[in-house]
Amino acid sequence: MALDFYNATQETSRNLTQTERLLFDYVIKNMGAVKDMSIRQFAAKHFVSTTTIHRFTRKLGFSGFSDFINSILITTYTQQDVALPAALHDHNYLKNAMETVRVMSPEQIKKVISRLKQKPNIYILTDANTHTIGQYCERLFIGLGFHAYFPEAAYQTQNLVNRIRSGDMLIALSYCGQDVELIDFIQRVYLTARPYLLSVTRADNNPLENLSDTNFYVFTDEVRVPGMDLTSGVTMLMVIELLIYEYIATTLPKM
């Protein structure tokens, strides 16, 4: 029996190239349109060959384009229509959240939970756009009994370079994954220690991901107005909260 698209691609979607990731992201956000496309229409939409699309569907674990479309049809048929505010449709708010959760690898989650069970000191690092998420994460981990620290200012961050040890955990939150100061700080820490680095970034090949032991992708629509970046941090916060909930479920005694 065919699986819905999310379950069918939960593992295979992590092995996509950057071009294939763009195709996958389009499918997630436009299933209603994709389900009615032929392979030629889908290929033309993205200016690639039908061979590329066939290879893409096989890499996702489908036998071919027809199997790929059948899975999308199952998914769209079983989804209930919900009356949502227009903004949620326009910015794919809920689809981004669903895709973020779907691509979280169970193996990577177990790896993080295993490290958390060792009760490491946790240092939370952010860029300017994820500062408030860092504050919230610090409160969550302290509430669970961890020694967690989130530097509020640049000088506090720099003072941590010689304080971080190999048994510690760094949690780096940066949507772009390219913040120069953040990358530079981690590289300087690596000169004297090798803490476990968990990062949360957007779904592309970025410097922060490449430095990390574990990286989780988030999906969100980038929204900017003059003088302000309003890109949602909800999916990034979801990743951290889900890891914490899994830690609680596997570690703390049930009430």
C-alpha positions in Angstrom: 0.0 0.0 0.0 1.4 3.4 -1.0 2.4 5.7 1.8 1.5 9.4 2.1 4.2 11.6 0.7 5.5 12.8 4.1 6.0 9.3 5.5 7.4 8.0 2.2 10.1 10.6 2.0 10.9 11.1 5.7 14.4 9.5 5.4 15.2 9.8 1.7 14.7 13.5 1.5 17.8 14.1 3.6 20.0 12.8 0.8 19.0 15.3 -1.9 21.3 17.6 -3.8 20.6 21.4 -3.6 18.7 21.3 -6.9 16.7 18.3 -5.7 16.0 20.1 -2.4 14.5 23.0 -4.3 12.2 20.5 -6.2 11.2 18.8 -3.0 10.5 22.2 -1.3 8.3 23.2 -4.2 6.3 19.9 -4.0 5.7 20.3 -0.3 4.3 23.8 -0.8 2.4 23.1 -4.0 1.0 19.6 -3.7 -2.4 20.8 -5.0 -0.8 21.9 -8.3 1.8 19.1 -8.6 -0.8 16.3 -8.3 -2.3 17.3 -11.7 1.0 17.7 -13.5 2.6 15.4 -16.1 6.3 14.7 -15.8 6.9 17.0 -18.8 4.9 19.8 -17.1 6.8 19.4 -13.8 10.1 19.3 -15.6 9.3 22.4 -17.7 8.2 24.3 -14.5 11.7 24.0 -13.2 13.6 24.1 -16.4 15.1 20.7 -16.1 14.9 17.5 -18.1 12.4 14.7 -17.5 15.4 12.5 -16.8 16.3 14.7 -13.9 12.7 14.5 -12.6 12.7 10.7 -12.9 16.0 10.5 -11.0 14.6 12.8 -8.4 11.6 10.6 -7.8 13.7 7.5 -7.7 16.0 9.1 -5.1 13.0 9.8 -3.0 12.2 6.1 -3.0 9.4 6.0 -5.6 9.4 3.5 -8.5 8.8 6.4 -10.9 6.8 9.5 -11.6 3.4 7.8 -11.4 4.2 6.3 -8.0 5.4 9.8 -6.9 2.1 11.4 -8.0 0.0 8.6 -6.4 1.7 9.4 -3.1 0.9 13.1 -3.4 -2.7 12.2 -4.3 -3.1 10.1 -1.2 -1.7 13.0 0.9 -3.9 15.7 -0.6 -7.0 13.4 -0.4 -6.5 12.7 3.3 -5.7 16.2 4.3 -8.7 18.0 5.8 -9.7 21.4 4.6 -9.2 23.9 7.4 -10.3 27.6 7.3 -7.1 29.5 7.9 -6.2 33.1 7.9 -5.0 34.3 4.5 -1.5 35.0 5.8 -1.0 31.3 6.7 -1.8 30.3 3.1 0.3 33.1 1.5 3.4 32.3 3.5 3.0 28.5 3.7 3.2 28.8 7.5 1.8 25.4 8.4 3.4 23.6 5.5 6.8 24.9 6.6 6.3 23.6 10.1 5.2 20.2 8.8 8.2 19.9 6.5 10.6 20.9 9.2 9.3 18.1 11.5 9.2 15.5 8.7 12.9 15.9 7.8 14.1 15.5 11.4 16.0 12.2 11.2 15.2 9.8 14.0 18.9 8.7 14.1 20.0 12.3 14.5 17.5 12.9 17.2 18.7 9.8 19.1 22.3 11.1 18.7 21.4 14.4 20.3 19.4 12.8 23.1 22.3 10.5 23.9 24.6 13.5 24.3 22.0 15.3 26.5 21.8 12.3 28.8 25.5 12.9 29.6 24.3 16.2 31.2 26.9 18.4 29.3 27.3 22.1 30.0 25.3 23.8 27.3 26.3 27.0 25.5 23.7 28.6 23.2 25.0 30.7 20.3 22.8 32.8 18.0 23.0 35.5 15.4 21.1 38.8 15.7 17.9 37.4 14.2 17.7 34.4 16.6 18.6 36.2 19.8 15.2 35.9 21.5 15.0 32.1 20.6 18.4 31.7 22.4 17.0 33.4 25.5 14.0 31.0 25.6 16.2 28.0 25.0 18.4 28.9 27.9 15.3 29.0 30.2 14.1 25.6 29.0 17.4 23.9 29.6 18.0 25.5 33.0 14.5 24.4 33.9 15.5 20.8 33.2 18.5 21.0 35.4 21.2 21.7 32.9 24.0 24.2 33.3 23.0 26.3 30.3 24.4 29.7 29.4 23.3 32.2 26.7 25.6 35.1 26.3 23.6 38.3 25.8 26.3 40.5 24.5 29.3 40.1 22.1 31.9 40.6 24.9 30.2 37.8 26.9 30.5 35.5 23.9 34.2 36.2 23.4 34.9 35.4 27.1 33.6 31.9 26.5 36.4 30.8 24.1 38.7 29.4 26.8 35.8 28.3 29.0 34.3 25.7 26.7 35.5 22.1 27.1 35.4 19.0 24.8 32.6 17.5 26.9 30.3 20.5 26.5 27.5 21.1 24.0 27.2 24.1 21.7 23.7 24.9 20.3 24.1 27.3 17.3 20.9 28.9 15.9 21.3 30.7 12.6 18.8 30.5 9.8 21.3 31.5 7.1 24.1 29.5 8.7 26.6 32.1 7.4 27.0 34.6 10.3 30.7 35.6 10.2 31.1 36.3 13.9 29.3 33.0 14.9 31.5 30.9 12.5 34.7 32.7 13.7 33.8 32.0 17.3 33.2 28.3 16.8 36.4 27.9 14.8 38.4 29.6 17.6 36.8 27.3 20.2 37.8 24.3 18.0 41.5 25.3 18.3 41.5 24.3 22.0 38.5 22.0 22.5 36.0 19.9 20.5 32.6 20.3 22.1 29.5 18.7 20.4 28.0 21.1 18.0 24.2 21.0 17.3 23.1 23.6 14.8 19.7 24.6 13.3 19.8 26.3 9.9 17.9 26.6 6.7 18.0 23.7 4.2 21.1 24.4 2.2 24.8 23.7 2.3 26.1 26.4 4.7 29.3 26.9 6.8 27.6 26.4 10.1 26.1 23.0 9.0 29.5 21.9 7.8 31.1 22.6 11.2 28.4 20.7 13.1 28.1 17.2 14.5 24.4 17.3 14.0 22.3 19.8 11.9 18.6 20.1 11.7 17.0 21.9 8.7 14.1 24.4 9.1 11.8 25.7 6.5 10.2 29.2 6.5 9.3 32.0 4.2 11.8 34.9 4.4 9.8 38.1 5.2 11.5 41.4 5.3 10.2 45.0 5.6 12.3 48.1 5.6 14.7 48.1 8.6 13.5 44.7 9.9 13.7 41.0 9.2 10.4 39.3 10.1 11.3 35.8 9.0 9.5 33.5 11.3 11.5 31.7 14.0 8.7 29.3 14.8 10.1 26.3 13.0 13.5 26.8 14.6 11.9 26.9 18.1 9.9 23.8 17.2 13.1 21.8 16.6 14.5 22.7 20.0 11.2 22.0 21.8 10.8 18.6 20.1 14.3 17.6 21.1 13.5 18.7 24.7 10.2 16.8 24.7 12.0 13.7 23.4 14.6 14.0 26.2 11.8 14.3 28.8 10.0 11.3 27.4 13.1 9.1 27.4 14.8 10.3 30.6 12.4 11.6 33.2 10.2 9.3 35.2 6.6 9.2 34.0 4.1 10.8 36.4 
